[in-house]
Amino acid sequence: MRLGVMFDRDLPPEQLIPFAKALDETSVDDLWVVEDLGWTGGISSAATALAVTSRLRVGIGIAPAPLRNPMLLAMELANLARVHPGRLAAGIGHGVQDWMRQVGAAPPSPLALLEETVTAVRALLRGETVTLHGKSVHLDGVSLVHPPAVAPPVLTGVKSPRSLALSGRVAQGTIVPEGIGPAQLPGILEQIGAADGDDHELVVFTFLNTGTEAAEAAKPTVEGQAAFLGIAPEDVAMADGSPEEAAAQVKSLWAAGADTVAVRPLGSDPLRHVTALLSAL
């Protein structure tokens, strides 16, 4: 059971360095960085966080496949994996389709693109020479000159049943978005096809708020996530309330099948929430 913390996209990028250094001194296992259109790039954020820490695993959550040529993505991930062995987890997703259309990158088949991207990137990271002429990905005899000795795990950030099944087939883990509660995890694991004993990692993102002062300011964020999930805002599962209540909700996600729970602290003082959660845990 791993505990991760997300560096929220709304925080100024220059705060990532002190944030990562502070987390590296705690018992937290992971630091997750984001890649959302207009906010920040996941590869540069991961490289920054890895460079200023010595212990944390850094997860990329989530690189949109339509914006990332699989060869270039594999090159970037291989560099990070060689410089920081054993400390990288690479998340790849469909990308928000409205955002992809805004930049002229919406694929005709998001499922095909994601499957072909993950398949190609994993093979390249294993040091293989890849030829793939799929629906969306076209590679002709390419390979990495400097593949990592140990390939980093490649996970997919997905939520629909067909995408979850795809993740179970081709990825080493699945990242589910903020708002998913413990009652939904058994069904998600079934859709992935993960069984007890499998090494397929289930990562669950969840909002964290250990007080009342951040709740009102975070209301638009929660409402936006509810719209993304197609649920009512009051149905967005969160680790909130007192530190003890938030800790209980994190534990319930682990108990329901999450291998890693990555909390996304709300508000402008994220470390305060993390410290309170760790004390309660």
N, C-alpha and C positions, 0 to 999 in steps of 0.2 A: 504494500500500500504506500504509494508515493504522494507527496504533497507538493504542488507547484503553485507559483504565483505569477500572474500576468502583469506585464508592464502595460498599463492602459494606453490606448492610442491617443487619448486626449491630453496626456501628460506631455510637456515639452520634451523633445528628444534629448536635450542636453542633461535631463535629469536621469537618464538611463544609467549613466556611469555610477553616480553615488547610490542609486537604487540597487543596482546589481552588486556593488561592493558590500552594501549593508546586508542583502540577502545571503551573500556568500558566508557571512559570519553567523548565520542562524542554522537551524536544523532542516530548513526547507530543502527539498530535493531538486526542484526544477525552477527555472525562470523561463516563462514563455513570452515571446515577442510577437507582434502582429504585423500583418501586411494587408492594409485596407486602402482602397483607392483614395488618394489625396492626403492620407495621413502619413504613412511611413513605410519604408522598404524593409522586408523581413530579413534579407541576407545581410544588409549593412548593420541592422540592429543586432542580429545574432553575432556577427563578427565583433562588434563593439562589446557586447556583454561577455563573450567568451574571453576576450583579451584582458578584461579587468577582473576576472574571477579565476579561481583555481579549482573549485570543487563542483559547482552547480552544473547540472545538465541544462543546456539551453535548447528550448523547443521553438520551432518556427510554426506559428499558427495564424494564418495559413497561406502558403504561396499559391496564388491562383494559376492553374494550369494554362489558361488562355494567354496570360501575360508572360509565360516563361517557356522559351524553347527548351525541350528536355536536355539537349546537349549542353547548353549554357548552364542550366540548373544543376546538372550533374557535375560540371566543372566547379561551380561555386561550392556545392556541398562537399565535394572531394577535398577542396582546399581546406575548408573548415575542419573536416574530419581528420585530415593529416596533421594539422597544426594543433588541434585540440582533441586527441583521440579519446573516444568513449564518452564524449560530452555533448553530442549533438543529436537531436531528434528532428526529422524533417517532415513537416506537414504540408501536404499538397491538396488543393480542393478545386471545386468547379469555378470559384469566384462568384460573386453576386452578379447575376445575369444582367440586371439593369446597369450596373457599373461597367460590365464588359461591353455592353452595347454603346455606352457613352464614349468608349475609346476605340470603337470599331474592332473589338476582339471577341465578340460573341461567336462561339463555334456552332456549326450546324447540329452537332451531337455532343453535348457536354459529357455524357457518359462515355462515349468512345474516346474523346480526347483525354479524359482523366485516366481511363484504363491504359491507354497507350502510353501516356506520359509516365505513369507510375511504373509500368513494365519496363520501359526504356531506361528510366533513371536508375532503377534498381539493378538492371543488368550492367549498365555502365559503371556504377559504383562497385560492382563485383569484379571489375576489370575485364569484362567481356567486350568483344567487338560486336557492334549492334547494327543490324540491317532490319529496318522495319518500315514497311509501306502500308500504313493503315488508312483509316478514314480521315484522320487528322494529323498524324505524326508521320514524317518521312525522313528516315535516317538511312544512309548508305555507307556501311562499312566504317563506322566511326568508333573510336575508343578513347579512353583517358590515358594520357602519358603517365600521369601520377595518380593512379587509383589509390584509395586508402587501404591500409593493411586490414582494417576491420570496417566494413561498410556501416554507416549510420542507419538506424531504422528509418524507414519511410512509412509515414502514416497518412491517412486521408481524412480530411475534415468534411464530413458529409452528414445528411440528416434524413433523406428520403429512403424508403424501403429498397428501391433498386440500387441506389448508391451505396447503402449499407451492405447489400449483398456483394456488390463489386468490391468494396473494401475488404470483405472477408476473403475474396478470391485472390486479390493481387497485392494487398498492402500488409505491412507488419503490425499495424495498429489503426485504430479509428478514433478520431476526435469528434465529440459531439458538443454542440454549442451551449452557451449559457441559457438557463431556463428549463433544462431537462431535469426532472426529479427522479428519485430512487424508484418510484413505482414504474417508470418507463424503461428502466435499464434492462430488466430481464427480456422484454420484447425486443429491444435493440440488439442485445447479444444473440438472440435467436435469429434475427434478420441477418446479422453478420455471419452467423454460422459458427460462432466461437463456442467451444465446449470447455468444460473444466480441464485444466492441464494444458490448454493451448498457450502458445507464447504470443498470441495476438493481444496487444495492449489496448485497453479501453481507457481513453483519456476523457474526462468530463470537465468542461469549463463551467464555473458557477460564479455568480456575483457574490461578493462579500461585503457586508456592512454590519459592523458591531456597535452601532450607535444610531441615534435618530437624526443627527445633524446633516448627514450626507443623503438621507432618503429623499428629501424634496428636490435637491439639486440633481439627483440621479434619475428623477422621474422620467424625463424624456428618453434617457438611455434605456430604461426598462421598458417603456412603452414601444420604443423602436424595436427592441428585441422581441417583444410580444407579437408585433406585426410581422416580423421575419419568420417567427415560428407558427403564425396563424392561430394564436391563442389570446385569451384575455390577459391584460397586464397582471391581474391578481393571481393568475395561474402560473406566472413565471417563478419557477423554483429558485430559491436563493438561500445562501448561508447568512442569515441576518438575525437581528434581535440582540440579546446579550451575547458576550463571548462564548458562554457555555451553550447557548442555544445554537449559535453558528457552528460551534464545534460538533454538536450533536448532528446537525444536518450534513456536515462533511463526513462524519462517521457513517451516516445512513447511506451515503453514496458509495462508500467503500463496501459496506455490507451488501449492497445490492449488486455489486459486480464491477465497480470502477477499480481499475488498477492504479490510476493516477487521478487525483482531483486537483485541478488547477483553479485557484480562486482569483477572481478579478475584483480587487478592492475598489469600492466606489468612493468618489470624493477626491479632494486635493491632497490628502494626507494618507496615502495608502499604507505606509509602513506601520502607522498606528493600529490599523485594523489587523494587519498581519501579526504584529506583536501580541495583540490581545487574543487572537485565535490560537497562536502557538502556546500561550500560557494556559488557555483552557484545554487544549489538546493534551 
